[in-house]
Structure formats: C-alpha cells, structure tokens
C-alpha cells in the first residue's frame, strides 16, 4: 500500500526539485507535472482552453493511478487537479464543471499535502508568468487550504531543510489512514 504526497505552490517554489530529491531519499518515484509538458507542446499565446485544462487534470490523475504500481511506500505527486483548476480560474475566470469536481474531490487522494514556500529565488524562465504571479498564486493556494480546512504542511528554506521537514511529517502519518491499495 502506497501513501500519496502532493506538492503545491506557486510557480518556481521548488516543487519539482523537492519531489525529485525526496524520491531519491525515499527510494520511490515521482509523478511529473503533466500540465507543464502539455502546456509546452500545446499553448497558444501562453494559454490553454478550458477543455485542455480538464484534459490535463484527468491525465494527471491517471498518471498518479498508474504510477502506484511502481512506487515504493510513497508516491510523490508534483501538483494535482486543484492546481489545474486554479489555472482555469486565473486565465478564464471559471472552470468547466468536470474540472470543478476533480478539484473538489482531489484532496482525498493524498496522505499529505505539502505547500512549498516562495522564500527561494524565482527562476525566471520563459514558460513562467513572472514573480508577481508566483506570489499571487501562492497567496491563493495558502488561503484556499486554510479556508477549506485542508490539512497541510508548509515547507521553507533549503532543499535539505524542506526534505527533512517532509520526512519528519511522514513519520507522523497514521499507518493505515489515506493509504492507497494496489488492488483498488
């Protein structure tokens, strides 16, 4: 049985780096951010359609479900349907009903939600939307998690500090709660 961990945060908050570093430390795998790959291949004027965003969330969930088979104890997920829903709100003002539902339902998929802090330098690459957007996204995510009483931890500092915080929190997770069975 595998515990799924999801990493959230605004752009350039170290989610991918933290996932990959923890995967090595915990001898497991990550589920990459499908939305990033899809966006790079399909964006038009830095935008995706509402239908494309729904496709991203559905595919992200499928990738997670498929990856459980090869994970070891933990499956580290670099974002989730909530993130895609947030992009829909940000760029279109609303999301398709199916994406609203995927975002609302996604929290039960994870044993631990990790909010990565924006206290690290912003990596200003062409596919990102700027440091101001990073802080706006970060504030939205943190507010949403609090407002909806979604249990989560907030990690800050160096990659090592962030890893140590997550590993310590993993030790505190109940043995059976939120586990995903390979037979499910």
JOWO-V49647 format. One record per backbone hydrogen bond with DSSP energy under -0.5 kcal/mol. NH is the residue of the N-H (numbers start at 1). CO is the residue of the C=O. If there is no record, write none. Layout:
nh=[NH & NH]
co=[CO & CO]
//
This chain:
nh=[2 & 3 & 4 & 4 & 5 & 6 & 7 & 8 & 8 & 13 & 18 & 19 & 20 & 21 & 22 & 23 & 24 & 25 & 26 & 27 & 27 & 28 & 29 & 31 & 32 & 34 & 36 & 37 & 38 & 39 & 40 & 41 & 42 & 43 & 44 & 47 & 53 & 54 & 55 & 56 & 57 & 58 & 59 & 60 & 61 & 62 & 63 & 64 & 65 & 66 & 67 & 68 & 69 & 70 & 71 & 71 & 72 & 73 & 74 & 75 & 76 & 77 & 77 & 78 & 78 & 79 & 79 & 83 & 84 & 85 & 86 & 87 & 88 & 89 & 90 & 91 & 92 & 93 & 93 & 94 & 99 & 100 & 101 & 102 & 103 & 104 & 105 & 106 & 108 & 109 & 110 & 111 & 112 & 114 & 115 & 115 & 116 & 116 & 117 & 124 & 125 & 128 & 134 & 135 & 136 & 137 & 138 & 139 & 140 & 141 & 142 & 143 & 144 & 145 & 146 & 147 & 148 & 149 & 150 & 151 & 153 & 155 & 155 & 162 & 163 & 164 & 165 & 166 & 167 & 168 & 169 & 170 & 171 & 172 & 172 & 173 & 173 & 179 & 180 & 181 & 184]
co=[180 & 73 & 2 & 178 & 75 & 112 & 77 & 6 & 114 & 10 & 14 & 15 & 16 & 17 & 18 & 19 & 20 & 21 & 22 & 23 & 24 & 23 & 74 & 76 & 30 & 32 & 33 & 33 & 34 & 35 & 36 & 37 & 38 & 39 & 47 & 44 & 49 & 50 & 51 & 52 & 53 & 54 & 55 & 56 & 57 & 58 & 59 & 60 & 61 & 62 & 63 & 64 & 66 & 67 & 67 & 68 & 74 & 71 & 72 & 3 & 29 & 5 & 75 & 31 & 76 & 7 & 77 & 80 & 80 & 81 & 82 & 83 & 84 & 85 & 86 & 87 & 88 & 88 & 89 & 88 & 96 & 96 & 97 & 98 & 99 & 100 & 101 & 102 & 105 & 106 & 107 & 4 & 4 & 6 & 113 & 153 & 8 & 114 & 155 & 122 & 123 & 125 & 130 & 131 & 132 & 133 & 134 & 135 & 136 & 137 & 138 & 139 & 140 & 141 & 142 & 143 & 144 & 146 & 145 & 149 & 113 & 115 & 153 & 158 & 159 & 160 & 161 & 162 & 163 & 164 & 165 & 166 & 167 & 168 & 169 & 169 & 170 & 176 & 2 & 179 & 181]
//
